[in-house]
Amino acid sequence: MLSLVLWWAGISLEAVILLRSLICRSFAKYPYFYTYMTCILMVDLTRYFVYSHNPPAFRDWYWSTEFVSVSIGYGVILEILRQALARYQGAARFGSRIVWASFFVVLAYIAYKFATVTNWSAAATGAELERDLRTVQAFALAAILVLISHYRIELGRNLKGIIVGYGAFIALNVIDFAVQAYADPPVRVVSRHLQTYFFFVPLIVWTATLWSYHPAPTAAPAGELGPDSESFSRWTKGMLRALRDSIPGKLKE
């Protein structure tokens, strides 16, 4: 009963966030983010339908839709990138390439696993996919935050809320992956139980910060980020190379 209550509480918050986006006409201002929220709401509703009408099929359906949930999370990363660097198109394009490239590196690895591993389960494969994609998202978000901090880009209330909410969600998931890999069994059980509540953190943050539309602060005159952007470019490319090099290492296992 508690699980169902939490389930419907999450669905209700998702619906409220989307309803407020229509009332405040902010859906078009953050299209990638609200498309993500729409997909998440649809995923949760279909999961509830399957759970209610065909419980034995729920496990496989959950992990199938989890791939969708994690993948469309890249839309939030792209929204943050697009909004934060709206006046720096060159840097925004570079960042988008990095995000997409890292995404496809992980997908290539997962495709390899599907093609070469004979005994696999939806749960095990889905968990591995989620871990890798979440880790890439953490790297991408960290790179964007470094850029925002370094160049002191001023953010509006809405975008800050999107960043804080999704950043907290990614951080909690990455911590849980580390706990599941290295902690003692009792700690893993507690962490896995708490994982059910992780998505309430961004939902609460987004409900509060996206309740009304707040235009972004007036930006400085448009231009590129200057000579220091080259060092950021080199740093980000190095991060991508490290991620890419880690994939073949796994394939050798």
C-alpha positions as a Python dict, from the first residue, in 0.01 Angstrom:
ca = {
    (1, 'M'): (0, 0, 0),
    (2, 'L'): (281, 243, 86),
    (3, 'S'): (446, 173, -250),
    (4, 'L'): (124, 253, -434),
    (5, 'V'): (77, 574, -235),
    (6, 'L'): (432, 683, -322),
    (7, 'W'): (376, 584, -682),
    (8, 'W'): (67, 802, -715),
    (9, 'A'): (232, 1084, -522),
    (10, 'G'): (512, 1091, -779),
    (11, 'I'): (266, 1078, -1070),
    (12, 'S'): (67, 1363, -913),
    (13, 'L'): (376, 1584, -879),
    (14, 'E'): (472, 1512, -1240),
    (15, 'A'): (122, 1608, -1354),
    (16, 'V'): (132, 1927, -1144),
    (17, 'I'): (466, 2032, -1297),
    (18, 'L'): (330, 1980, -1649),
    (19, 'L'): (1, 2155, -1570),
    (20, 'R'): (185, 2458, -1433),
    (21, 'S'): (401, 2468, -1747),
    (22, 'L'): (84, 2503, -1955),
    (23, 'I'): (-75, 2759, -1724),
    (24, 'C'): (243, 2970, -1709),
    (25, 'R'): (320, 2909, -2077),
    (26, 'S'): (668, 2794, -1990),
    (27, 'F'): (651, 2464, -2180),
    (28, 'A'): (781, 2630, -2496),
    (29, 'K'): (1059, 2802, -2299),
    (30, 'Y'): (1206, 2469, -2182),
    (31, 'P'): (1084, 2221, -2447),
    (32, 'Y'): (1346, 1951, -2387),
    (33, 'F'): (1286, 1947, -2014),
    (34, 'Y'): (907, 1938, -2035),
    (35, 'T'): (919, 1673, -2307),
    (36, 'Y'): (1126, 1470, -2063),
    (37, 'M'): (864, 1524, -1791),
    (38, 'T'): (586, 1421, -2031),
    (39, 'C'): (769, 1098, -2117),
    (40, 'I'): (836, 1023, -1752),
    (41, 'L'): (466, 1070, -1670),
    (42, 'M'): (367, 835, -1955),
    (43, 'V'): (623, 578, -1841),
    (44, 'D'): (494, 586, -1483),
    (45, 'L'): (133, 553, -1595),
    (46, 'T'): (209, 255, -1820),
    (47, 'R'): (409, 90, -1543),
    (48, 'Y'): (115, 126, -1308),
    (49, 'F'): (-119, -19, -1570),
    (50, 'V'): (105, -322, -1627),
    (51, 'Y'): (155, -371, -1252),
    (52, 'S'): (-221, -362, -1193),
    (53, 'H'): (-327, -586, -1482),
    (54, 'N'): (-31, -821, -1538),
    (55, 'P'): (206, -831, -1236),
    (56, 'P'): (428, -1114, -1372),
    (57, 'A'): (516, -898, -1673),
    (58, 'F'): (599, -593, -1464),
    (59, 'R'): (967, -672, -1404),
    (60, 'D'): (1055, -696, -1773),
    (61, 'W'): (838, -396, -1856),
    (62, 'Y'): (1005, -191, -1584),
    (63, 'W'): (1355, -249, -1720),
    (64, 'S'): (1241, -193, -2078),
    (65, 'T'): (1095, 145, -1987),
    (66, 'E'): (1391, 226, -1762),
    (67, 'F'): (1605, 245, -2076),
    (68, 'V'): (1361, 504, -2212),
    (69, 'S'): (1363, 700, -1885),
    (70, 'V'): (1740, 715, -1861),
    (71, 'S'): (1791, 792, -2230),
    (72, 'I'): (1549, 1083, -2242),
    (73, 'G'): (1725, 1222, -1936),
    (74, 'Y'): (1984, 1345, -2185),
    (75, 'G'): (1719, 1591, -2293),
    (76, 'V'): (1751, 1759, -1953),
    (77, 'I'): (2129, 1783, -1998),
    (78, 'L'): (2080, 1936, -2343),
    (79, 'E'): (1822, 2179, -2204),
    (80, 'I'): (2065, 2296, -1937),
    (81, 'L'): (2337, 2332, -2197),
    (82, 'R'): (2111, 2516, -2440),
    (83, 'Q'): (1977, 2758, -2181),
    (84, 'A'): (2301, 2829, -1994),
    (85, 'L'): (2499, 2891, -2314),
    (86, 'A'): (2221, 3056, -2510),
    (87, 'R'): (2443, 3352, -2597),
    (88, 'Y'): (2750, 3141, -2670),
    (89, 'Q'): (2643, 2927, -2963),
    (90, 'G'): (2990, 2795, -3044),
    (91, 'A'): (3040, 2659, -2693),
    (92, 'A'): (2684, 2523, -2689),
    (93, 'R'): (2739, 2331, -3013),
    (94, 'F'): (3066, 2190, -2884),
    (95, 'G'): (2903, 2080, -2560),
    (96, 'S'): (2614, 1917, -2747),
    (97, 'R'): (2858, 1714, -2956),
    (98, 'I'): (3033, 1594, -2640),
    (99, 'V'): (2702, 1490, -2480),
    (100, 'W'): (2584, 1303, -2789),
    (101, 'A'): (2923, 1140, -2848),
    (102, 'S'): (2941, 1010, -2491),
    (103, 'F'): (2584, 884, -2517),
    (104, 'F'): (2657, 683, -2831),
    (105, 'V'): (2980, 544, -2684),
    (106, 'V'): (2778, 385, -2404),
    (107, 'L'): (2508, 264, -2645),
    (108, 'A'): (2777, 102, -2860),
    (109, 'Y'): (2907, -81, -2555),
    (110, 'I'): (2558, -200, -2461),
    (111, 'A'): (2494, -313, -2820),
    (112, 'Y'): (2815, -514, -2803),
    (113, 'K'): (2694, -679, -2482),
    (114, 'F'): (2362, -770, -2639),
    (115, 'A'): (2539, -921, -2939),
    (116, 'T'): (2801, -1123, -2752),
    (117, 'V'): (2652, -1225, -2416),
    (118, 'T'): (2427, -1529, -2442),
    (119, 'N'): (2301, -1552, -2085),
    (120, 'W'): (2165, -1215, -1987),
    (121, 'S'): (1859, -1095, -1801),
    (122, 'A'): (1655, -781, -1853),
    (123, 'A'): (1721, -675, -1493),
    (124, 'A'): (2098, -726, -1503),
    (125, 'T'): (2138, -566, -1845),
    (126, 'G'): (1902, -283, -1756),
    (127, 'A'): (2087, -210, -1433),
    (128, 'E'): (2420, -204, -1615),
    (129, 'L'): (2282, 25, -1884),
    (130, 'E'): (2135, 261, -1625),
    (131, 'R'): (2466, 274, -1435),
    (132, 'D'): (2668, 361, -1745),
    (133, 'L'): (2426, 618, -1883),
    (134, 'R'): (2382, 787, -1543),
    (135, 'T'): (2759, 805, -1504),
    (136, 'V'): (2793, 973, -1843),
    (137, 'Q'): (2520, 1219, -1746),
    (138, 'A'): (2709, 1298, -1427),
    (139, 'F'): (3025, 1374, -1626),
    (140, 'A'): (2834, 1589, -1875),
    (141, 'L'): (2653, 1786, -1606),
    (142, 'A'): (2977, 1837, -1414),
    (143, 'A'): (3142, 1976, -1728),
    (144, 'I'): (2855, 2221, -1782),
    (145, 'L'): (2868, 2336, -1419),
    (146, 'V'): (3244, 2392, -1445),
    (147, 'L'): (3185, 2610, -1749),
    (148, 'I'): (2901, 2803, -1583),
    (149, 'S'): (3110, 2863, -1271),
    (150, 'H'): (3429, 2952, -1454),
    (151, 'Y'): (3263, 3215, -1674),
    (152, 'R'): (3020, 3329, -1405),
    (153, 'I'): (2716, 3280, -1623),
    (154, 'E'): (2410, 3409, -1440),
    (155, 'L'): (2115, 3171, -1430),
    (156, 'G'): (1746, 3228, -1376),
    (157, 'R'): (1536, 3067, -1103),
    (158, 'N'): (1382, 2811, -1338),
    (159, 'L'): (1711, 2692, -1482),
    (160, 'K'): (1870, 2678, -1136),
    (161, 'G'): (1584, 2456, -1025),
    (162, 'I'): (1627, 2224, -1322),
    (163, 'I'): (2000, 2197, -1252),
    (164, 'V'): (1968, 2144, -876),
    (165, 'G'): (1686, 1890, -911),
    (166, 'Y'): (1843, 1681, -1183),
    (167, 'G'): (2192, 1716, -1040),
    (168, 'A'): (2075, 1587, -702),
    (169, 'F'): (1895, 1297, -869),
    (170, 'I'): (2202, 1198, -1073),
    (171, 'A'): (2429, 1230, -768),
    (172, 'L'): (2204, 1007, -556),
    (173, 'N'): (2195, 743, -828),
    (174, 'V'): (2571, 745, -880),
    (175, 'I'): (2623, 710, -503),
    (176, 'D'): (2379, 418, -499),
    (177, 'F'): (2568, 246, -783),
    (178, 'A'): (2890, 279, -584),
    (179, 'V'): (2722, 143, -272),
    (180, 'Q'): (2579, -154, -462),
    (181, 'A'): (2924, -232, -603),
    (182, 'Y'): (3140, -194, -293),
    (183, 'A'): (2937, -180, 30),
    (184, 'D'): (2843, -463, 264),
    (185, 'P'): (2510, -643, 199),
    (186, 'P'): (2312, -468, 478),
    (187, 'V'): (2417, -127, 348),
    (188, 'R'): (2326, -229, -8),
    (189, 'V'): (1978, -331, 106),
    (190, 'V'): (1919, 3, 279),
    (191, 'S'): (2053, 199, -19),
    (192, 'R'): (1836, 5, -262),
    (193, 'H'): (1532, 72, -46),
    (194, 'L'): (1608, 444, -35),
    (195, 'Q'): (1650, 446, -413),
    (196, 'T'): (1270, 434, -438),
    (197, 'Y'): (1254, 786, -296),
    (198, 'F'): (1530, 942, -508),
    (199, 'F'): (1301, 1084, -775),
    (200, 'F'): (1098, 1273, -516),
    (201, 'V'): (1396, 1505, -465),
    (202, 'P'): (1390, 1658, -815),
    (203, 'L'): (1010, 1651, -828),
    (204, 'I'): (985, 1861, -512),
    (205, 'V'): (1259, 2099, -631),
    (206, 'W'): (1096, 2139, -973),
    (207, 'T'): (748, 2192, -830),
    (208, 'A'): (883, 2477, -618),
    (209, 'T'): (1116, 2643, -869),
    (210, 'L'): (906, 2595, -1184),
    (211, 'W'): (572, 2694, -1034),
    (212, 'S'): (595, 3026, -1221),
    (213, 'Y'): (797, 3129, -1522),
    (214, 'H'): (1096, 3350, -1440),
    (215, 'P'): (1282, 3497, -1738),
    (216, 'A'): (1656, 3452, -1743),
    (217, 'P'): (1860, 3749, -1615),
    (218, 'T'): (1972, 4002, -1872),
    (219, 'A'): (2289, 3863, -2021),
    (220, 'A'): (2608, 4037, -2114),
    (221, 'P'): (2663, 4116, -2484),
    (222, 'A'): (2685, 3801, -2690),
    (223, 'G'): (3021, 3663, -2783),
    (224, 'E'): (3239, 3360, -2754),
    (225, 'L'): (3390, 3256, -2427),
    (226, 'G'): (3736, 3377, -2505),
    (227, 'P'): (4079, 3212, -2511),
    (228, 'D'): (4014, 3014, -2195),
    (229, 'S'): (3745, 2816, -2378),
    (230, 'E'): (4028, 2631, -2549),
    (231, 'S'): (4148, 2494, -2216),
    (232, 'F'): (3792, 2392, -2131),
    (233, 'S'): (3767, 2224, -2471),
    (234, 'R'): (4087, 2029, -2408),
    (235, 'W'): (3968, 1930, -2059),
    (236, 'T'): (3631, 1808, -2188),
    (237, 'K'): (3788, 1615, -2473),
    (238, 'G'): (4022, 1450, -2224),
    (239, 'M'): (3724, 1352, -2011),
    (240, 'L'): (3553, 1200, -2315),
    (241, 'R'): (3869, 1006, -2407),
    (242, 'A'): (3889, 868, -2053),
    (243, 'L'): (3528, 756, -2076),
    (244, 'R'): (3584, 601, -2419),
    (245, 'D'): (3898, 420, -2302),
    (246, 'S'): (3710, 274, -2006),
    (247, 'I'): (3463, 99, -2236),
    (248, 'P'): (3716, -127, -2413),
    (249, 'G'): (3852, -211, -2069),
    (250, 'K'): (3515, -355, -1980),
    (251, 'L'): (3496, -547, -2303),
    (252, 'K'): (3814, -731, -2212),
    (253, 'E'): (3665, -861, -1888),
}
